[in-house]
Amino acid sequence: MTVTLTGHITVPEDRIGAIRAGLAEHIRLTRAEPGCISFDVTENPEVPGQFDVSEEFTGASAFRAHQTRAAGSAWAKISEGLPRQYEVRGLDG
């Protein structure tokens, strides 16, 4: 069963530049991960500071591997402490 994550990150104005600068590499690295079906993070044109997130992985192990890799990445440092509102579907246990 695939695992999907949807939601958004809220970025204050003083951190948007850093988020924009680090986003392309985060997306590239994630899309190259085994089991990544799709991964998109897009700036919402209607809600300032909101970046919409949509992810799909082949299963729980691929999703968890992504979470582990991302937790130790440059992206984790850039986006540390930002409010995230996510819904995950298909993750067992």
N, CA and C atoms as a LAMMPS dump frame, in Angstrom:
ITEM: TIMESTEP
0
ITEM: NUMBER OF ATOMS
279
ITEM: BOX BOUNDS ff ff ff
-5.0000000000000000e+02 5.0000000000000000e+02
-5.0000000000000000e+02 5.0000000000000000e+02
-5.0000000000000000e+02 5.0000000000000000e+02
ITEM: ATOMS id mol type element x y z
1 1 1 N 0.834 -1.176 0
2 1 2 C 0 0 0
3 1 3 C 0.889 1.254 0
4 2 1 N 0.543 2.204 -0.834
5 2 2 C 1.337 3.43 -0.876
6 2 3 C 1.064 4.284 0.358
7 3 1 N 2.018 5.133 0.664
8 3 2 C 1.886 6.086 1.755
9 3 3 C 1.891 7.476 1.141
10 4 1 N 0.896 8.281 1.521
11 4 2 C 0.823 9.652 1.024
12 4 3 C 0.848 10.624 2.189
13 5 1 N 1.441 11.762 1.94
14 5 2 C 1.452 12.861 2.891
15 5 3 C 0.993 14.092 2.142
16 6 1 N 0.017 14.805 2.706
17 6 2 C -0.435 16.068 2.135
18 6 3 C -0.557 17.082 3.252
19 7 1 N -0.4 18.338 2.905
20 7 2 C -0.529 19.403 3.885
21 7 3 C 0.295 20.603 3.496
22 8 1 N 0.785 21.308 4.505
23 8 2 C 1.57 22.512 4.209
24 8 3 C 2.512 22.873 5.346
25 9 1 N 3.471 23.695 4.966
26 9 2 C 4.433 24.304 5.892
27 9 3 C 4.138 25.801 5.896
28 10 1 N 4.156 26.406 7.07
29 10 2 C 3.956 27.848 7.179
30 10 3 C 5.309 28.506 7.452
31 11 1 N 5.671 29.449 6.577
32 11 2 C 6.997 30.066 6.64
33 11 3 C 6.852 31.571 6.876
34 12 1 N 7.452 32.084 7.956
35 12 2 C 7.402 33.532 8.166
36 12 3 C 8.225 34.259 7.102
37 13 1 N 7.85 35.482 6.86
38 13 2 C 8.459 36.274 5.788
39 13 3 C 9.985 36.328 5.876
40 14 1 N 10.53 36.398 7.085
41 14 2 C 11.984 36.524 7.224
42 14 3 C 12.736 35.226 6.904
43 15 1 N 12.019 34.115 6.698
44 15 2 C 12.682 32.84 6.373
45 15 3 C 12.359 32.333 4.974
46 16 1 N 11.504 33.046 4.252
47 16 2 C 11.095 32.584 2.918
48 16 3 C 12.284 32.478 1.966
49 17 1 N 13.206 33.417 2.011
50 17 2 C 14.376 33.375 1.12
51 17 3 C 15.188 32.108 1.306
52 18 1 N 15.43 31.72 2.543
53 18 2 C 16.206 30.508 2.826
54 18 3 C 15.452 29.261 2.382
55 19 1 N 14.147 29.244 2.605
56 19 2 C 13.334 28.101 2.176
57 19 3 C 13.357 27.979 0.658
58 20 1 N 13.154 29.063 -0.019
59 20 2 C 13.202 29.031 -1.494
60 20 3 C 14.559 28.548 -1.978
61 21 1 N 15.624 29.005 -1.339
62 21 2 C 16.984 28.646 -1.764
63 21 3 C 17.279 27.162 -1.554
64 22 1 N 16.741 26.553 -0.51
65 22 2 C 17.032 25.154 -0.226
66 22 3 C 16.059 24.157 -0.801
67 23 1 N 14.959 24.631 -1.315
68 23 2 C 13.881 23.741 -1.73
69 23 3 C 14.223 22.866 -2.932
70 24 1 N 14.846 23.421 -3.939
71 24 2 C 15.139 22.642 -5.154
72 24 3 C 16.01 21.427 -4.847
73 25 1 N 17.011 21.589 -3.997
74 25 2 C 17.887 20.472 -3.644
75 25 3 C 17.129 19.433 -2.81
76 26 1 N 16.287 19.873 -1.908
77 26 2 C 15.48 18.952 -1.107
78 26 3 C 14.571 18.117 -2.018
79 27 1 N 13.935 18.772 -2.96
80 27 2 C 13.054 18.064 -3.903
81 27 3 C 13.871 17.081 -4.741
82 28 1 N 15.009 17.506 -5.253
83 28 2 C 15.837 16.644 -6.09
84 28 3 C 16.28 15.393 -5.328
85 29 1 N 16.769 15.586 -4.117
86 29 2 C 17.235 14.455 -3.32
87 29 3 C 16.098 13.495 -2.984
88 30 1 N 14.944 14.043 -2.651
89 30 2 C 13.812 13.19 -2.29
90 30 3 C 13.315 12.405 -3.494
91 31 1 N 13.19 13.044 -4.628
92 31 2 C 12.704 12.338 -5.822
93 31 3 C 13.662 11.224 -6.253
94 32 1 N 14.929 11.317 -5.869
95 32 2 C 15.916 10.287 -6.213
96 32 3 C 15.896 9.11 -5.235
97 33 1 N 15.171 9.212 -4.151
98 33 2 C 15.126 8.143 -3.159
99 33 3 C 14.382 6.921 -3.697
100 34 1 N 14.863 5.718 -3.343
101 34 2 C 14.118 4.516 -3.708
102 34 3 C 12.715 4.558 -3.102
103 35 1 N 11.718 4.252 -3.889
104 35 2 C 10.344 4.21 -3.396
105 35 3 C 9.589 5.515 -3.473
106 36 1 N 10.23 6.593 -3.91
107 36 2 C 9.52 7.865 -4.065
108 36 3 C 8.746 7.834 -5.388
109 37 1 N 7.436 7.92 -5.3
110 37 2 C 6.589 7.976 -6.493
111 37 3 C 6.435 9.419 -6.947
112 38 1 N 6.158 10.301 -5.995
113 38 2 C 6.051 11.727 -6.313
114 38 3 C 6.371 12.541 -5.075
115 39 1 N 6.879 13.745 -5.313
116 39 2 C 7.233 14.638 -4.21
117 39 3 C 7.194 16.067 -4.731
118 40 1 N 6.28 16.864 -4.201
119 40 2 C 6.147 18.255 -4.623
120 40 3 C 5.971 19.162 -3.417
121 41 1 N 6.681 20.266 -3.426
122 41 2 C 6.505 21.329 -2.45
123 41 3 C 6.409 22.607 -3.266
124 42 1 N 5.253 23.265 -3.199
125 42 2 C 5.019 24.449 -4.023
126 42 3 C 4.517 25.598 -3.164
127 43 1 N 4.997 26.771 -3.501
128 43 2 C 4.564 27.968 -2.795
129 43 3 C 3.132 28.291 -3.216
130 44 1 N 2.266 28.437 -2.248
131 44 2 C 0.866 28.721 -2.535
132 44 3 C 0.724 30.185 -2.943
133 45 1 N 0.26 30.437 -4.176
134 45 2 C 0.177 31.827 -4.647
135 45 3 C -0.914 32.64 -3.953
136 46 1 N -1.839 31.969 -3.284
137 46 2 C -2.959 32.669 -2.654
138 46 3 C -2.775 32.88 -1.148
139 47 1 N -1.825 32.145 -0.547
140 47 2 C -1.61 32.252 0.902
141 47 3 C -0.133 32.564 1.15
142 48 1 N 0.205 33.82 1.433
143 48 2 C 1.601 34.181 1.653
144 48 3 C 2.247 33.33 2.756
145 49 1 N 3.422 32.795 2.453
146 49 2 C 4.159 32.013 3.427
147 49 3 C 3.743 30.559 3.538
148 50 1 N 2.789 30.137 2.745
149 50 2 C 2.366 28.731 2.8
150 50 3 C 2.97 27.953 1.632
151 51 1 N 3.629 26.849 1.976
152 51 2 C 4.201 25.949 0.987
153 51 3 C 3.437 24.631 1.077
154 52 1 N 2.742 24.281 0.001
155 52 2 C 1.924 23.074 -0.025
156 52 3 C 2.803 21.864 -0.329
157 53 1 N 2.562 20.783 0.403
158 53 2 C 3.381 19.583 0.316
159 53 3 C 2.509 18.407 -0.116
160 54 1 N 3.022 17.631 -1.078
161 54 2 C 2.35 16.417 -1.525
162 54 3 C 3.418 15.369 -1.795
163 55 1 N 3.315 14.23 -1.103
164 55 2 C 4.306 13.164 -1.23
165 55 3 C 3.592 11.832 -1.428
166 56 1 N 4.221 10.943 -2.202
167 56 2 C 3.733 9.577 -2.298
168 56 3 C 4.923 8.637 -2.39
169 57 1 N 4.89 7.609 -1.551
170 57 2 C 5.946 6.602 -1.513
171 57 3 C 5.332 5.216 -1.687
172 58 1 N 6.142 4.275 -2.149
173 58 2 C 5.654 2.93 -2.452
174 58 3 C 5.169 2.17 -1.23
175 59 1 N 5.597 2.544 -0.057
176 59 2 C 5.168 1.863 1.159
177 59 3 C 5.765 2.49 2.391
178 60 1 N 5.46 1.881 3.534
179 60 2 C 5.892 2.415 4.823
180 60 3 C 7.407 2.481 4.947
181 61 1 N 8.113 1.455 4.469
182 61 2 C 9.571 1.465 4.629
183 61 3 C 10.212 2.589 3.813
184 62 1 N 9.723 2.826 2.605
185 62 2 C 10.254 3.92 1.784
186 62 3 C 9.94 5.274 2.418
187 63 1 N 8.734 5.412 2.964
188 63 2 C 8.346 6.663 3.61
189 63 3 C 9.221 6.92 4.838
190 64 1 N 9.418 5.887 5.641
191 64 2 C 10.237 6.043 6.847
192 64 3 C 11.702 6.326 6.502
193 65 1 N 12.198 5.691 5.444
194 65 2 C 13.571 5.964 5.011
195 65 3 C 13.706 7.428 4.592
196 66 1 N 12.697 7.944 3.915
197 66 2 C 12.709 9.361 3.531
198 66 3 C 12.734 10.248 4.776
199 67 1 N 11.887 9.948 5.742
200 67 2 C 11.839 10.744 6.965
201 67 3 C 13.192 10.748 7.674
202 68 1 N 13.839 9.609 7.704
203 68 2 C 15.146 9.49 8.35
204 68 3 C 16.195 10.303 7.602
205 69 1 N 16.228 10.164 6.273
206 69 2 C 17.206 10.911 5.485
207 69 3 C 16.979 12.418 5.625
208 70 1 N 15.733 12.813 5.505
209 70 2 C 15.414 14.242 5.554
210 70 3 C 15.742 14.846 6.915
211 71 1 N 15.582 14.066 7.98
212 71 2 C 15.847 14.575 9.327
213 71 3 C 17.303 14.983 9.527
214 72 1 N 18.21 14.386 8.763
215 72 2 C 19.625 14.725 8.89
216 72 3 C 20.153 15.585 7.761
217 73 1 N 19.254 16.169 6.999
218 73 2 C 19.654 16.909 5.799
219 73 3 C 19.791 18.414 6.049
220 74 1 N 20.335 19.091 5.05
221 74 2 C 20.408 20.559 5.094
222 74 3 C 18.999 21.145 5.181
223 75 1 N 18.045 20.51 4.508
224 75 2 C 16.656 20.98 4.547
225 75 3 C 16.12 20.994 5.978
226 76 1 N 16.468 19.988 6.76
227 76 2 C 16.007 19.933 8.151
228 76 3 C 16.498 21.154 8.928
229 77 1 N 17.722 21.557 8.673
230 77 2 C 18.268 22.733 9.359
231 77 3 C 17.587 24.013 8.878
232 78 1 N 17.378 24.112 7.567
233 78 2 C 16.754 25.31 6.993
234 78 3 C 15.322 25.472 7.484
235 79 1 N 14.607 24.35 7.578
236 79 2 C 13.174 24.415 7.906
237 79 3 C 12.87 24.107 9.372
238 80 1 N 13.899 24.001 10.189
239 80 2 C 13.717 23.652 11.597
240 80 3 C 12.751 24.606 12.298
241 81 1 N 11.819 24.02 13.032
242 81 2 C 10.896 24.799 13.841
243 81 3 C 9.709 25.392 13.111
244 82 1 N 9.64 25.223 11.799
245 82 2 C 8.505 25.78 11.061
246 82 3 C 7.257 24.942 11.309
247 83 1 N 6.111 25.604 11.483
248 83 2 C 4.863 24.856 11.686
249 83 3 C 4.509 24.039 10.444
250 84 1 N 4.185 22.765 10.693
251 84 2 C 3.796 21.865 9.616
252 84 3 C 2.428 21.286 9.954
253 85 1 N 1.58 21.263 8.975
254 85 2 C 0.268 20.644 9.151
255 85 3 C 0.129 19.589 8.063
256 86 1 N 0.279 18.32 8.456
257 86 2 C 0.31 17.216 7.513
258 86 3 C -0.74 16.174 7.867
259 87 1 N -1.191 15.484 6.846
260 87 2 C -2.003 14.287 7.021
261 87 3 C -1.298 13.164 6.278
262 88 1 N -1.059 12.062 6.974
263 88 2 C -0.392 10.894 6.375
264 88 3 C -1.428 9.784 6.259
265 89 1 N -1.472 9.183 5.073
266 89 2 C -2.396 8.057 4.847
267 89 3 C -1.61 6.843 4.382
268 90 1 N -2.024 5.674 4.842
269 90 2 C -1.431 4.429 4.38
270 90 3 C -0.265 3.949 5.209
271 91 1 N 0.033 4.64 6.294
272 91 2 C 1.158 4.252 7.141
273 91 3 C 0.65 3.311 8.216
274 92 1 N 1.106 2.08 8.171
275 92 2 C 0.668 1.115 9.166
276 92 3 C 1.466 1.275 10.451
277 93 1 N 0.808 1.012 11.553
278 93 2 C 1.492 1.055 12.852
279 93 3 C 2.086 2.351 13.086
